Amino acid sequence: MPEPARALPQPTPETQHFWDGTREGELRLQRCDACGKVYFPPRPFCPTCASRKVSVFKASGKATLWSYVIHHRPVPGFTPPYAIAVVQLAEGPRMMTNIVECPQTPEALVLDMPLEVGFEKQNDNITLPLFRPAKG
Amino acid sequence: MRRKTVAIVGAAETTRLGVIPDVSQIQLHADAALNAMADAGLRPKDIDGVATAGETPVQIAHYLGITPTWVDGTSVGGCSFMIHVRHAAAAIEAGLAKTILITHGESGRSRVGNPSRSVPPSSLQGQFEQPYGPMGPPSLFTVPVLRYMKTYGVTEQQIAQVCVVQREWAGKNPRATFRNPITTDDVLNSRMIAWPFRLLMCCLVTDGGGALILTSADRATSFPRKPVYILGTGESAETPMVSQMEDFTSSRAFRVAGPTAFREAGIAHKDVDHLMIYDAFAHLPIYGLEDLGFLPRGEAASFIAERNTAPGGKLPLNTNGGGLSYMHSGMYGMYALQESVRQMRGIAPAQVDDAKISVCHGVGGMFAASGTIVFSNEAP
């Protein structure tokens, strides 16, 4: 029997560019052409100034560890304990993710540690952006 | 606008609280509503406004035999009932209804007739939070807390003290689910759920309900119970995604709803005799005390640990034992309101002597929304 899989996103027309990006190994954010605000999650207008003139761009993939919990209960697709984290992206927005290639312990997961994005393919349509300790 | 014209004239919880596998969710609404109507000496034909969350106001009106001229189905999580009180007060002032019933019922533990609340995978939460392994509030509502702890140097022991103090209050309440005293070590040694949160830092999951009946203050004195006046109200919303909170150490929705209610009531913090802050998890009273302006940022954990909110302390907080020890069906706000009303009526099991003003502050979702009510037992 296959392992139960983790919950996967179902892209909408307004978020498709993000999931196209992760599939191609890019973390794509949006920037308002009018006021310059970088924002997340995706939507085709600026949540700060309401302009519809917005651009998609490739983010650096650099981030720091903003906050997290280490979950100890079973969830399909995960082996507890595992961290559910929020990272602070270099471009400004924050996003939820998992931290990989790192022990899932309070000692190893230190707030503000530098991270970099990696991409984990789930199926032909969905690749998730996960973060690992920065190497450089 | 300063609101002084509406009062609570009926208030009751379900006949039983806790584990109620023989009653469905809508009947929990009805049981609470019937108890509240009996409390106010009213029948369904006397009610002309219905507000509820979890079920729709149409279901509740039909089930109870009410013909409403006003309905409100605001459903923003556990503080929906604070917001219903606010909307009901405005509706009564505007003449849209005269006598409004607000109901809550939730088969949170037994899950009898309780629709599932799964997250659609196409929603923003479904796309940008659920894939990373959260399972409900214990693994999401808790995510901001490490940032708070690092910012203000707050310890796990201090957070555990919130649970210890609230259990002391629960010990004074015969209807509380958990009443035995606990220690900080008991909390820290309880089963790990989502580090740094242990089982005893998380709310109960129980079955129950509650209902309120509101009318204009000029009619309120002709009811059997002592009226509880609504002095001020506030509400706000921030984000359905806890990961997108502006500030992980503070709730924007709290910072809007709380001060709005205080301003409308025309009260200062020193006027508050009794306080309820919705405690789905142990950090909520800490965030609430600071965001409502009772304490500067970073000082609430030590304020609680130093027993200022404990029995005998200067600011009695969560005197029913809270969601951590009294009961928590899923949308706890109704039980916080019930305790404020009991305190203002002077009939609470852990009655605060001479309490004249009670503030009741609720959260919805995971810092998603907020509602605050200022009550008084003195006619404005």
Interface residues (C-beta under 8 A of the other chain):
Chain A: R6 A7 L8 P9 Q10 P11 T12 T15 W19 F40 P41 W66 S67 Y68 V69 I70 H71 H72 R73 V75 G77 F78 P81 Y82 I84 A85 V86 R94 M95 M96 T97 N98 P106 L111 L128
Chain B: V119 P120 P121 S122 L124 G126 Q127 F128 E129 Q130 P131 Y132 G133 P134 M135 P138 S139 L140 T142 V143 P144 V145 L146 R147 K150 R191 M192 I193 A194 W195 P196 F197 M241 S243 Q244 F248
